Amino acid sequence: MAGVKSEALFKNSMEIMPGGVNSPVRAFRAVNQNPVFIEKAKGSKIYDVDGNEYIDYVCSWGPGILGHARERVIDAVKEACSKGLTFGAPTEKEYILACLIQELMPSMEMLRLVNSGTEAVMSAIRAARGYTGRDKILKFAGCYHGHSDGLLVKAGSGALTQSVPDSLGVPAGYTENTLVAEYNNTTSVKELFEKYGSSIAAVITEPVAANMGVVPPAAGFLEELRQITKEYNSLLIFDEVITGFRLAKGGAQEYFGIKPDITVLGKIAGGGMPLAVYGGRKEIMEVVAPLGSVYQAGTLSGNPVATTAGIETLRILKENPGIYKEIEKKTAKLKTAAEKAFGSNVCVNQAGSLMSIFFTEKKVTDYTSAVSSDTLKYAKYFGLMLENGIYTAPSQFEAMFISDAHTDGDIEKTCDIIKQAAELF
């Protein structure tokens, strides 16, 4: 429960910001509480303005794979800041980060740095349409690809939490070229391609859905998407804003062995700073200005502070590949604890260091089964965890993130609190 200072800050913020926040899920409305305001963070812990300490499993919604305030990253960012925040001109660090990303994800033969996942997806879609000369995009119900107008159809993340999968302010014409299939259902994809195949520029998917809660791909699902798109000369876009550099050094495409035509990255790619990336096959990316006629630009794109954070974070991951095995093992311990504590009353999904506890007896494999979850039970669970110093996602339909900074002690304590919480249901 929010303390006195958090409550006062929230009250004041409500007067000047919509809902008192700058991103909807932060408002805690889905868990029937007011938000705690964070003052600082270090390692696996965050601290609110009232002095409360929490073990953090939100990790800024994914970027914190190394934990908070990793010294090597912070020191490099401080040095970069001392030389200037932004120049609006090319820097060597843009090139260094681009080369590092390309090394870790070879499918990205050419890439462009931008500032947010939404911007990267929007630009990737534009490039796909420009390259193919086609208009339609196929996405999946419950997958969230940012808040650009054309993709706010059956979206996940905050839109799903707020029960508004479509948004006011988006003209019908903006989404008429967006087709929606069911995640993990290749039949629904094939039916849309049989009807619209010659008009579909690309299929965009989260290789592991993580915005309707964590929903791993069914066996063969990603492979079939790759085959169908090749058959119809459409492009396959992997939205790896969450999975990129989290499931493996080479992201979900390395983890599952699938090579997309275009990849979108964010979060870890910027080491916690505002930075995102889109890129893919060279002949596709050559349609982007100034080489081609697909326009995209950004004053702060590739700024020296964000690129510095990204470079240091990716270098640490590259130098320490054992991180992935360790955080996946720690996540598995949390999964086992939740399954043992709640039994058949929950479905616990895991993919690498991503996890979600769904309060439903159904196996969660898609949007329909995800929304069968009892959100009131999740709100109770969230409150019990928070009261005991465990900070999890304030929404049933978001992921739990485990970092390199989480100690065995953190995991053991969390398992104990999960057990205590289950006893109160």
N, C-alpha and C positions, 0 to 999 in steps of 0.2 A: 504493500500500500504506500502511496506517495506521502512523503513527509511534509512538514509545515512549509519549508522553503520551496519544494517542488510545487505544492499546491498554489502558493502565492505567485510563482513564476508562470504557472499555467493560466491562472486567472488573468494576469496581466497580458500574457501572450494572446489570449482569446480575443482581446480588444483590437489587436493589430494584425494578426495572421489568421487565415481561415482555419477554424478548428483549433487554433493555438499552436499549429505545427507547420512544418514545411514539407511533410510527406504524410499522407493520410494514416498509415498503419501506426505511426508514432503516437497517435492520439489515444491509443488503448481502448477505443470504443468497443472493439470486438471482444474485449475481455471485461467490459463493464467497470473499468477503473479510469483514474486519471494517471497520466504518465509521470514517471520519475525523470527528473532532469539530471543529466550526467555532467559531472565537473571534470573528471579525469579518468585515465585508465592506464594500466600497466600489466603486461603479461596477460594472464587469463582473467584478470579482475577489472571491473569498472566500479566507480565510486560516485554516488549521487551527491547533490548539493547539501543534503542533510547528513552526510558523513557515513551513509550505509555502503557496505561492500557487497558485491555480488560476483559470483562466478559467471562469466559472460559466455552464453552460447548463441548470441546473435552475431557477434564479431563484425559489427557494422554491415550486416547482411551479406557477409562473405569475404570482403577484402582482408580481414584479419587472420589469415592462415598462419602467420608467424606469431600471433598474439599482438597485443597493443604495445606501441612505443618501443619497438625493437631498436636497440641502441645503434646498430650499424646503419639502419635506415634513417633514423632521426638525425644522426650526425651528418650524414650525406645531404639530407634535406636542408639542414641549418646552413651548411656551407653553400649550397645552391642559392638559398635565399639571400645570403650576403652579397651575391654577385648580381642580384636583380631578379624580379619575380616573373617578368614576361617581356618579350622584345617584339613580338609580331614579326619575327624574321627567323630563318632557319638556324638551328643549332646542331652541334655535333651529337648532343644527347638524343635528339630525335632519331638520328641514324643508328646510334648504338642500341637504343631500345628496339628499334625496328629489326635490326639484325638478330638480336637476342630472341625476339618473338619468332622470327622466321626459322631460326635454328631449332627451337623447341616445337614449333608447329610448321613443318615443311609444306603443308598444303597452302600456306599463306605466302605465295610466291611474290606478291606485291601487296602492300598494305598502306593504310592511311590512319593516322592518329586523330582522334576527336576527343570530346570532353565528357560524354555520358553514354550509357548503354542505349538510351532512347535515340540519341543522335546517330549512333553507330548503326543500329538496326534500320532506321529510316534511310540512311545513306546506302546501306547494303541493298535494300529493296529497290531503291532508285537505280543503282548500278545493275541489278539483275534485270530490271525492266528495260534499261537502256541497251544492255548487251543482247537480250533475246528479242527485243521488239514486241514483247507481249505485255499485257496489262495485269492479268490475274495473279494473285498470290494465294497459296493454300497454307493455312495455319491450323492449329489444333485447339479444341475447346479446353480452356483451363491453362493454356500456356500464355505467359505474359512476355511481351516483347517491347516494353516501354509504352509511353502514352502518346505516340503519334496517332493521328486521327484514323488512319486506315487500318490500324491493328487493334483498336479497342473494340473488338468483337469477341464475345465469349472469353474475355481475358481473365487471367488469374491475379495473384498478388493482392494488392490493396483493393482493386476493383472487385475481386471475388469476395474479399472480407466484408466489404461494404454492401454486398448484394446488389451491385450495379455493374454487371458484366459489360454493359454498354454505357457510354457516357453522353449526357446532354452536351450540346454544343458541337456535336459531330454531325454534319449534314449527311443525309442518306447516300449522296453521291460519292462520298469519300470512302465508303465501305462496300460499294456495289461490286468492286473487283476483288473482294476478300472472300475466299471460300473457307469454310470451317469443317474439318473432319474430326473424328474421335481419336484421341491419343491411344496408341496401342491397338488400333483397329485398322488393319491394312485394307479390309474390304471397303470401308468408307472412303479411303483414299482412292482406291481403284475406280469406284463408282464416279467420283468427281472427275478423275482423269478421263474416263470413258466419255463423259459429257463435255468437258471443257479442255481436254488435254492440249489442243493446239493453241490455246490462249493462256496457259499457265506458265508464267515466267519462272516461278520458283516455289518450292516447298520450304517453309521455315519452321524449325522445331527446336525446342530445348532437347538435347539428346537425353538428358535426365530432367524430366519436368520437376521444377522446384518452386513453382509459384501457385500450385494448388496443394501445397505440401509436397514432399518428395515422392515422386512416382517414377521408378526406374522403367526403362524400356523393356517390353516383353522380348523374349528370345526371338531373334529374326526380324524384329520390327524395323530397326534402323537399316538393316541390310536390304529389306524390301523397299524402303523409301529410296535408297540409293539406286536400286534396280529400276524402279518405276520412273524416277526422274531421268535416268539415262535413256530409257525406252522412248520417252516423249520429248527428249531434248530440252528438258527443263533443268533448272539449277537446284541443288540441295544446299540450303543455308543452315548451318548449325549456330544457334544462339548460345554461345558458351560464356555469356556474361557471368554466370554463376559457376559453371563446371570448368571453365578455362583455368588451367594451372592448379585446380583443386583436386580433381580426380586423379590426375597424373601430371607430370611436367608438360606433357603434350595434350593435356585436357581430355575430354571425353572421346575425341577422335583417336587418341592413342589408346585409351582405356578399352574402347570397344572395337578398335581396328577398322574404323570407317572414315573414308576421306571425303569431306564435303567440298563443294565448289567454292563456297564463300563461308568465312567464319567471322563471328562477331564476338569480341572480348570486352571485358570491363573489370571492375572491382579489383582483383588481384593484380591485373596488368598495370594498374596505377599505384599499387602498394598502399592503397588507402586515400590517395589523392584523386581528384576528379580527372579521370582519363579513361578513354575507351578506344577500341580499334576495330576496323573492319578490313578484311582483305581476303584474297583468294587467288585463283589462277590468274596468271599474268595477263592473258588476253581479255579477261573480264575486267580487271582493274584498269586496264589501259583505256576504258571508255570514260574514266573519271577525269575531269578538268585538272590541269591544263592539257593533258594528252588528248582527251576526248571531249564529248559534248554533254556528259552528265555532270551537272554542276554541284559542287559541295565545297564549303569554305568555313573557316572558323578562326577568329582572332587569337583565341587562347589555346588552340589545338597544338599539342606537343610542347607546351610551355616547360621551361627548364626545371621547375620545381616538381611537377607531376612526373616528368620523365625520369628524374633522379630517383624518386621513390619507387617507380616501376623497375628501373634497372637494378637497384640494390635488392629488392624483394625477389625478383626472378633469379638473380645471381645466387642468392642464398638457397633457393629451392633447387637450382641446378647443382650446386655444390653438395647438397645434403639430400639425395634422393630417398634416403631412409625415412624421411619425414612422412611420406605418404603411407608407408606400411604401418607406422606407429599411430598416426591419427585415425586410420581405418580400424585398427585394433581397438583403440579407445572408444570409438563410436560403436563398435560391435558390443562392447561391455555395457554401454548405456542401453542399447537395443535389448539385450538379454535381460537386463534389470527391469526394464519397462514391461516386457512380455511376461516375465515371472510375477511381477507385482500386480498387473491388471488382468492377466489372463486373456480370455477370449473377448473381453469387453473392449479391447483396442486392437488396432492393426498398426504395427510398427514397420515402417519402410526405411531402408538404408541403402545408400549408394556411396561407397567410399567414406568420406568424412561428413556426408550429408545425412540427416535423419529427420523423420517426422513421426509423431505419435498421433494417430487418428482415433478419435473416440467413436468408433463404429465396429461392429462385429464382422462387417464385410471386408473382403480383401480389396484394398484400394489399388486400382490399376488404371483409372481414367477419371475424367471430370465428374461423371455421374456418381461413381462410387465415392469419390472424395467428398462431394457435397452431402453425402449421407451421414457425415460425421455430426455428432452432437456438440454444437459450438458452446452450449451452456456448460457442459461437462468440461470442455477444454478451458473455458474461462475460470472455472473453479480450480482446475489443475494448475493453471498459470498463476493464480493468486496464491495458492499454497506453496508453490515453488519460490515465488518472489519473496514471500514472508520468511522463507528459510534461506535467503541469500543466493538463490539460483535465478539468473535472468535468462528467460527463454523468449521465443518470439511471441509478441502479444497478438497472435492470430493463429487459429487452427490451420490456416492455409499457407503457412510460411515454413521455411526449413530451419533446422537446428544445425549450427556450424561448430565443428570441433577444430581446435587449432594446435599448433606445435607447442604453444605455451601451456596448454592444459596438462597439469601434472597427474600422476597416478592418484595422488591424494585428492585432487579436484574431482576426478572421475569416481572414486570411492565414495566421497561425500555426496555427490550428486545421486549415485545409485541408492544410497541410504535415504535421501530425501524423497526420491521417487517412491520407494517402498512405504515411507511414512504417509505420503500423499495418498497413495492407493488405499491405505487402511481407513481413510476418512471418507471414502466414496460409498 
